[in-house]
């Protein structure tokens, strides 16, 4: 008998938006694996918190540094070996540094942002989609950003990296469609409890808020619901798209 419970891998899931996304899938009864890079204590706490909140015991974690290709492959192989499949991949892991003009930011920071946000996403897709393409089913949701669509002052590297994620999503949406594997992205606007907002100077953030039509920041729950929709059968005829969730900012 086919296992109806979806297996969902969320990268960068030990805190903030990643944890909210993982919690939303767990609340829907899915089996969820939280990918984490550094803090075992943090991800352990996140898993226990999600279990307590959702009542779903099928929540676990795996060591997964998205720029370590071997570790990504090992993590995916471990999940496939244990559960036989990965139905949904959410590429959430990402970093942002900003607040200064280009000459003031070391190029090493630029390189790190591109490596994690772009190559990290590619590494995970490369490992997971191999199995999805063989099975001819699956959904991939990449976390982009409005910064990748319009550009944000003093967040040039982050904006460029997220524009890369948008372009990757469009291309793979076409490339994977014949195999019944959908690839979409969510582009959050300014959202509470995320690294992007935390790194924007308060004065600049206040100016951004004035431009949000709904007059407030988004919540990680609202972003998680958009991710869940794109990963679900309700979005079965949607691929290659970037869903902007920004309260009317753009």
PEGI-V969281 format. One record per residue. RES is the residue in three letters. SS is DSSP state (alpha for helix, beta for strand, coil for the rest). PSI is psi in radians with two decimals (999 if undefined). D_CENTER is the distance of its C-alpha to the mean C-alpha in whole Angstrom. Layout:
((RES	SS	PSI	D_CENTER) (RES	SS	PSI	D_CENTER))
This chain:
((UNK	coil	2.37	31) (UNK	coil	2.38	27) (UNK	coil	2.03	25) (UNK	coil	-0.27	23) (UNK	coil	2.14	21) (UNK	coil	2.54	17) (UNK	beta	2.10	16) (UNK	beta	2.21	12) (UNK	beta	2.16	10) (UNK	beta	2.11	7) (UNK	coil	2.70	7) (UNK	coil	0.81	7) (UNK	coil	0.18	9) (UNK	coil	-0.18	12) (UNK	coil	3.03	12) (UNK	alpha	-2.33	11) (UNK	alpha	-0.72	8) (UNK	alpha	-0.73	7) (UNK	alpha	-0.68	10) (UNK	alpha	-0.71	11) (UNK	alpha	-0.81	8) (UNK	alpha	-0.73	10) (UNK	alpha	-0.67	13) (UNK	alpha	-0.76	13) (UNK	alpha	-0.70	13) (UNK	alpha	-0.66	16) (UNK	alpha	-0.35	18) (UNK	coil	0.05	18) (UNK	coil	0.14	19) (UNK	coil	2.79	17) (UNK	beta	2.14	17) (UNK	beta	2.32	14) (UNK	beta	2.17	13) (UNK	beta	2.07	11) (UNK	beta	2.38	11) (UNK	beta	2.77	12) (UNK	coil	-0.80	14) (UNK	coil	-0.89	17) (UNK	coil	1.83	18) (UNK	alpha	-0.68	20) (UNK	alpha	-0.73	21) (UNK	alpha	-0.81	18) (UNK	alpha	-0.59	16) (UNK	alpha	-0.76	19) (UNK	alpha	-0.70	20) (UNK	alpha	-0.76	16) (UNK	alpha	-0.80	17) (UNK	alpha	-0.66	21) (UNK	alpha	-0.75	20) (UNK	alpha	-0.74	18) (UNK	alpha	-0.79	20) (UNK	alpha	-0.66	23) (UNK	alpha	-0.70	21) (UNK	alpha	-0.32	21) (UNK	coil	0.20	23) (UNK	coil	2.04	21) (UNK	coil	-0.14	22) (UNK	coil	0.93	20) (UNK	beta	2.25	17) (UNK	beta	-3.05	17) (UNK	beta	2.84	16) (UNK	beta	2.46	16) (UNK	beta	2.16	16) (UNK	coil	1.62	14) (UNK	coil	1.96	14) (UNK	coil	-0.33	12) (UNK	coil	-0.04	15) (UNK	coil	1.69	17) (UNK	alpha	-0.68	17) (UNK	alpha	-0.71	20) (UNK	alpha	-0.66	18) (UNK	alpha	-0.83	15) (UNK	alpha	-0.73	18) (UNK	alpha	-0.73	20) (UNK	alpha	-0.77	17) (UNK	alpha	-0.76	16) (UNK	alpha	-0.66	20) (UNK	alpha	-0.77	20) (UNK	alpha	-0.80	18) (UNK	alpha	-0.73	20) (UNK	alpha	-0.60	23) (UNK	alpha	-0.70	23) (UNK	alpha	-0.16	21) (UNK	coil	-0.07	22) (UNK	coil	2.88	19) (UNK	coil	2.00	15) (UNK	coil	-0.60	15) (UNK	beta	2.29	11) (UNK	beta	2.20	8) (UNK	beta	1.95	5) (UNK	beta	1.56	4) (UNK	coil	-0.46	2) (UNK	coil	2.28	6) (UNK	coil	2.83	8) (UNK	coil	2.82	11) (UNK	coil	2.30	14) (UNK	coil	2.47	17) (UNK	coil	-2.76	20) (UNK	coil	0.09	23) (UNK	coil	2.80	25) (UNK	coil	2.80	27) (UNK	alpha	-0.84	26) (UNK	alpha	-0.34	29) (UNK	alpha	-0.21	28) (UNK	coil	2.15	25) (UNK	coil	2.48	26) (UNK	alpha	-0.44	24) (UNK	alpha	-0.60	23) (UNK	alpha	-0.72	20) (UNK	alpha	-0.82	20) (UNK	alpha	-0.72	19) (UNK	alpha	-0.74	17) (UNK	alpha	-0.82	15) (UNK	alpha	-0.72	15) (UNK	alpha	-0.86	15) (UNK	alpha	-0.87	12) (UNK	alpha	-0.61	10) (UNK	alpha	-1.07	11) (UNK	alpha	-0.58	13) (UNK	alpha	-0.73	11) (UNK	alpha	-0.77	9) (UNK	alpha	-0.75	12) (UNK	alpha	-0.78	13) (UNK	alpha	-0.73	11) (UNK	alpha	-0.74	12) (UNK	alpha	-0.76	15) (UNK	alpha	-0.78	16) (UNK	alpha	-0.71	14) (UNK	alpha	-0.41	15) (UNK	alpha	-0.78	19) (UNK	alpha	-0.68	19) (UNK	alpha	-0.72	18) (UNK	alpha	-0.65	20) (UNK	alpha	-0.71	23) (UNK	alpha	-0.27	23) (UNK	coil	0.82	22) (UNK	coil	2.66	19) (UNK	beta	2.87	16) (UNK	beta	2.35	13) (UNK	beta	2.27	9) (UNK	beta	2.08	7) (UNK	beta	2.46	5) (UNK	beta	1.93	4) (UNK	coil	-2.48	8) (UNK	coil	2.67	10) (UNK	coil	-0.43	14) (UNK	alpha	-0.53	15) (UNK	alpha	-0.17	14) (UNK	alpha	-0.58	16) (UNK	alpha	-0.24	19) (UNK	coil	2.47	19) (UNK	coil	2.27	20) (UNK	coil	2.26	23) (UNK	coil	0.24	22) (UNK	coil	0.77	19) (UNK	alpha	-0.81	20) (UNK	alpha	-0.75	18) (UNK	alpha	-0.78	14) (UNK	alpha	-0.77	15) (UNK	alpha	-0.73	16) (UNK	alpha	-0.69	13) (UNK	alpha	-0.50	11) (UNK	alpha	-0.63	14) (UNK	alpha	-0.68	14) (UNK	alpha	-0.69	10) (UNK	alpha	-0.80	12) (UNK	alpha	-0.70	15) (UNK	alpha	-0.73	14) (UNK	alpha	-0.78	12) (UNK	alpha	-0.81	16) (UNK	alpha	-0.83	17) (UNK	alpha	-0.48	16) (UNK	alpha	-0.73	16) (UNK	alpha	-0.76	20) (UNK	alpha	-0.66	20) (UNK	alpha	-0.20	19) (UNK	alpha	-0.72	20) (UNK	coil	-0.27	24) (UNK	coil	0.18	22) (UNK	coil	0.52	21) (UNK	beta	2.09	17) (UNK	beta	2.46	15) (UNK	beta	2.05	12) (UNK	beta	3.04	11) (UNK	beta	2.69	8) (UNK	beta	2.27	8) (UNK	beta	1.66	10) (UNK	beta	2.62	10) (UNK	coil	-2.58	14) (UNK	coil	2.01	15) (UNK	beta	2.38	14) (UNK	coil	2.62	16) (UNK	coil	0.72	15) (UNK	coil	2.68	12) (UNK	alpha	-0.60	13) (UNK	alpha	-0.80	13) (UNK	alpha	-0.70	16) (UNK	alpha	-0.48	18) (UNK	coil	-0.02	18) (UNK	coil	2.23	20) (UNK	coil	2.53	24) (UNK	alpha	-0.76	25) (UNK	alpha	-0.73	28) (UNK	alpha	-0.66	25) (UNK	alpha	-0.67	23) (UNK	alpha	-0.63	26) (UNK	alpha	-0.70	26) (UNK	alpha	-0.73	23) (UNK	alpha	-0.62	23) (UNK	alpha	-0.40	27) (UNK	coil	-0.07	25) (UNK	coil	2.10	23) (UNK	coil	-0.66	25) (UNK	coil	-0.07	24) (UNK	coil	0.32	25) (UNK	coil	2.87	22) (UNK	coil	2.74	19) (UNK	beta	3.03	16) (UNK	coil	2.72	15) (UNK	alpha	-0.52	12) (UNK	alpha	-0.73	13) (UNK	alpha	-0.63	14) (UNK	alpha	-0.73	10) (UNK	alpha	-0.66	9) (UNK	alpha	-0.64	13) (UNK	alpha	-0.71	11) (UNK	alpha	-0.81	8) (UNK	alpha	-0.73	11) (UNK	alpha	-0.84	14) (UNK	alpha	-0.45	12) (UNK	alpha	-0.20	12) (UNK	coil	2.95	15) (UNK	alpha	-0.30	19) (UNK	alpha	-0.35	19) (UNK	alpha	0.56	17) (UNK	coil	-0.32	19) (UNK	coil	0.41	21) (UNK	coil	2.14	18) (UNK	coil	2.67	16) (UNK	coil	0.22	15) (UNK	coil	2.69	15) (UNK	beta	1.95	12) (UNK	beta	2.02	13) (UNK	beta	2.17	14) (UNK	beta	1.53	14) (UNK	coil	0.21	16) (UNK	coil	0.32	19) (UNK	coil	0.27	21) (UNK	coil	-0.83	20) (UNK	coil	999	20))
